[in-house]
Amino acid sequence: MAAVTSPESSPQPRVYFQTPPGTDEAEPPIRKQGRVTVKYDRKELRKRLNLEEWIIDQLTDLYDCEEEAIPELEIDVDELLDMPSDGDRASRVKDLLVDCYKPTDDFVAELLDKIRGMQKLSTPQKK
């Protein structure tokens, strides 16, 4: 519950938060592990995040623009991992980068190298 002081008692309004009755203020909140890290391996999530940040950095260099100005394209890592060969993956990424005027071969080769050995982030089956 919040109480606001009146303008007469203070030049600026202040908000005070009161602990609801029946709760002990000295008790620290219990921190639960997040749902995402329960379902997925934390290392895989970190790898995926690092890869996505790297992709954004590379795309800003390829398109010579800020992140917000990158053309609307989505490089789906899980889709690439589902493909049977590196040739198919390379072809898919090059199709996505068709509007890029800079050479993309180095980016594609490095991307394929980085996703090699990664796992798909599919929802695990309940036992």
C-alpha angles and dihedrals in degrees: 000000000000127000121201119206118229120257090243094064097046134023090229126036114251130200121216122193119214126200111245113251115267097033124109112230094200092062110098116224115260111242116218125201111258119258093238094056090047092055098039136039110262092222092054091049090051091049091050093048092049090049093050091049090049091050091052091049091050093047092051088054094045094049095036093229145101120277092258092055097053109120114258105273134137123210102199107202093192090053090051091048090053092057116100100229144023088243091060091046092049091048091051094050092046089051089054091050096048092120094054113107095198123079110274102186095098092048092049093048093048092046091052090048091051095049094047107112095013120131127232114253095228120152109269118240116253115242 
